[in-house]
């Protein structure tokens, strides 16, 4: 620690900040673009005995429940070196956002794999070799850190997000009784958090009061 303080001081600081944030308490919400129903997949599930009529409905809660892990995005200030009086100083020219990777558990009907394969299919038409319009396949994604009472304490929104990478899935005889998973990497235009919303709201109110 930077200061020679005891454990009681640390406990007091954590206590007045309502405890520590636990990384295993989170939720995600994806406003999915129109995902088409694959009749061939439904027929396959019926033949294999894996079909449930509820599979035809896309419940947003399923996505959050099946998300095993994700990350809150970081941000890097982009700089160039500028020499003045024989000394290099950094000058900013913009910023860079990190892509966000999600890991999902795969169910017996391969639901999450189908969701993101269909989403990527709405971006690129593989048969025709054409690209669709950006506004037709981007969507906002919300990531929330929750407290012990499942109340959001931090909310991050990825603006105009879309899946750039759907990972391969390893199948092996040695993977006995292991749950299959798929990882999805998403890009987006920008992200903002609940503090940004609050700051914008306060600024708008202040400008009206002063204006």
N, C-alpha and C positions, 0 to 999 in steps of 0.2 A: 504494500500500500504506500501511497505517496506521503501520507502523514503518519506519525507514530501514534496511532489511536488503537484502542482496544476493541475486543469483539463486541462489547456492549454498545459502543458508538456505532459500529456497523449494523447491529441489530436494530438500534433506534432509527437509523437512516432508512433501512429497509422497511421498518414498521410504518414510518410516516409516509412512505411511498406506496402503501397498501400491499407490501410483500414483493416477491419476485415474479417475473413473467415466466411461465412454463411453456416451453416450445412444443409440447405435445397437445396443447389446447388451441385449436385453430379451426377455421371454417373457410370454405371457398364457395363462391357463387359464380356460375357461368351462364350468361344469357346467350344460349347457343343459337347460331343461325339455324335456318330451317334444315333439319336433318331428315333425309328421306328414309322411309321404311323399306328395308330390303326383303322382298317376298321370298327370295331364294334362301336367305338365312333363316327366316321363320319356318319355311318348309323343312329345312335341314334339322332345325331344333325339334320340330314335331316328330320327324322320323327317328331321331336319336333319343326321344323321350325327355328332352331338356326344355320343352316349351311350356311357358306359363302365359296366359292371356295378358297379364300385367306387363309383359315385356314390350308390348307395342307402345306403351306410354313412356315418355321421357320425363321422369320425375327429377327436378333439379336437386332434390335432397340426396338422391343416389350418388351423384357426382361428388358431393362433399363427403359423404360417408365412405366412399371407396377411395378417396384421396389419402394415401399413406403418408406422403410428405410433400412439402413445397418450400419455397423460400420467399421472403420479402425482398423485393429488388433493391439493389444498391445503385448508386449514381456516382460517376466520376467526372470531375471537372477536366476538360481537355485544355492542354496548354502547349505553347510553343516557347522555345528558349529565345530570349531577346538579349543581345549583348549591349551593354552600356558601360563605358569606362572600364573596359576589359573584364567586366564581370557579367556572368549570365544570370538573368532573372527570368522567372516564368511569367508569361502573360496568357490570360485565358482567352479562348476564342469560341467556346461552346461547352457542351456537356454530353456525356455518353450514358445511356441506360443499359443495364444488364438484362439479358434474356432471363426468363424464369422457367425452371424445370419442375414439373409435377410428376409424382410417381403414384400410379393407381394399381390397386389390386384387381385382378381379372376374375370375373365370375364365370360360371359354367356356360353362359351364353356369349362370353367375350364382349360384354356390353361396352366397356370403355374403349376397347380396341375398335369396335364398330363405330362408335361416336366420332372418334378423331380421324379414322379413315374416311368417313363420310364428310367430315369438315374439310379435310385436305382435298377431297374430291370436288368440293364446292369452290376451291381456289384454282385448281388446275384440272382441266378436262384432258385426262390422259389419252383418251381415244383420238380426240381431234387435235391435241397438241396446242390448245389455246388457254389463255388466262382469263378469268372472270373479273368483273369490276370489284375494286377494293371494298366499296361500301356494301357489297353483297355478302362478304365473307368475314368481315371484322366484327368484333363484339367486345363489350366491356367485361372484364373479369375482376371480381372483388376477392381480396384475401384479408381475413380478419384474425387478429390475435385475440383470444378469449381469456377471461379470468376464470377463477374456480367456479363461479356461478354461470358460466357460459355467456357472459355479457361482453360484447366487444370493447376492448380497451385501445385498440389501434386498428384502423381500416385503411387499406391501400387499394386503389383502383387502377387497373391497367387499362388504358384507353385504346380502343381499336386494336384489340389483341387478336392473334390468329396463330395456329400451330405450324411451326416451321419444320419440326422434326418429331416423328413418331418412332420410337426406338424399335429395334429388333427384339424378339422374344426368344430367350434361350430355352431349348428343349433338350433334355438329356436323361439317359437312363439312371444316372447317378443322383438326379434331383428327386429322390424319393420323398413323397408327401410334402413337397415344397410348393408354395402358392406362386402361381405365375403372376408377373407384374409387367406393366408397360410404362415407359417414361415418355413424357411429352414436353418438348421445349417450345415456349411461346415467345414471339416477338410482339411489339406493340409500339404505338406512337410515343406515348409518354405515360408517366404515372404520377398520381398525387395521393396525398393522405388526408386523414380527417383534420389534421392541423391546418392544411392548406385550405380546406373548405371553411373552417372556422375563421381563419385569417381573412379570407375573401369576404365572408359575411360581415365580419366586424368592420372591415374597410368600407364596404358598401353602406353600412349603417352610418358610419362616421362621416362619410362624404355627404350623405343626405342631411345629416344634422348640421354640418358646417357649411353646406352649400346653399 
